Amino acid sequence: MIRRSEPRCVMAAGLARALETGPASSPGSPTKTVPRAIGRARLGIATLGSVLTLGACGTDGDATEQTPPAPSTSETSAAPTSAGPSMDSDEAAAADAAMAVYRDVTRLAQDARRDPTQDWLPPYAQLTADPYRSAELLEISALRDRGIAHTGEVAHDPQVVAVDLAGGTDGTLRTVTIQDCVDTQDFPATDQATGDVVSAERPPHVAVATVVFYPPPEDRWLVATVDVQDETC
């Protein structure tokens, strides 16, 4: 049984807590912030996964819009099973669609931490919703400001554990829950000025992502939360 903790970013490499943060905005309003939601969420600057005014996340110079990269060899060699045998065809299709978005987000999060000087808001706006979007952009901004970048690869082993397509009149949306085993041991954070590795060691750990289907105008699946658990895997 998964023990849920306070929301945190998906790939925490375990640096000391860096910043007090602000609130997440709604999916349609990415420029609002909420102070403490992400502050608790942080396991350190070296996180990937799940809060600031988004307009402040760009570079000081010209930045080019980034697009999600093609899967790396390490990510495609062990593709997860999205659809379980008990799912009907609609649930299986939702599981596959949500898993594809989640995989794109894990690649985007790694690329953003390898080069935090770029403007990463456009690709995050395409693949994520708040509170995860704002948490991620804050982490990237903090890395940039402190001159820290990551190298290497993060290993993932995601599996769909729940599909809810019912929605409801209370405003709930269709959701897919993904449980991932995240290994950041080969993804160190380095001070670019000194070359010092500033990541703390952490064993592979469980992260639980909620992928939500937002109706028009979004009309797509977006990663809305990624909660890092204390549980190892």
C-alpha positions, 0 to 999 in steps of 0.5 A: 500500500502506497503511503502518500506524502505531501506533494513533491516533485517527481525526481528529487535528488535530495539537495537541502531545501532551497527556497520558500515557494508560492502557490500553484495556479489553476491549469488555465491561469499559469501566472498565479502562484501559491506560497506553501504548496511547493515548499513542502513538495521539495526534496531539494533543488535536484528534483524532477518531478511535480512554485513561482510566478511562471513569467519569471522562469525564462532566461535573461537573454533570448530563449528558444521554445523547447519541445519534448525530446525523443525517448532515450534508449534507457527509457524505451528499453523497458516500456511499461504495461499501461493497460491491465487485463481488467480494463475495458477498451476505453480504460485501456486507451486512457491508460496508454494516452496518460502513460505517453504524456507521463513519459514525455514529462519525465524526459522534459524534466530531465532536459530542463535540469540539464540546461536550466537556462532555457525558457521551459514554460512553453513545453511544460504548458503543453504537458502539465497542469498546476500544481505540478507545472509551477513546482517544476518551473520553480525548481528549474528557476532555482537551479538556473539562479544557483548555477547548478545543472544535472548530468546523466539519466534518471531511470523510471519504471512506471505502471498504471495503477488506477483509471477513473473515467466516471468524472462527476457533476461536482467538477471532477475530471477523468484521471489516470494514476501512475506509480513509478519507481524513480532512480536518480542515482545516475543523475547528479547535480553539479555546481557549474562554477566549481564542478562540485557535485551537490546532490545527496544520495538517495535510493530508488523511491516511489512517485505517484503521478496523477494525469488528468484529462482537461476538457476544451480548450485544453482537450488533452491529458496533462500531468497535474501532480507528482507525489514523491513517497518515502517508500523505496523500490 
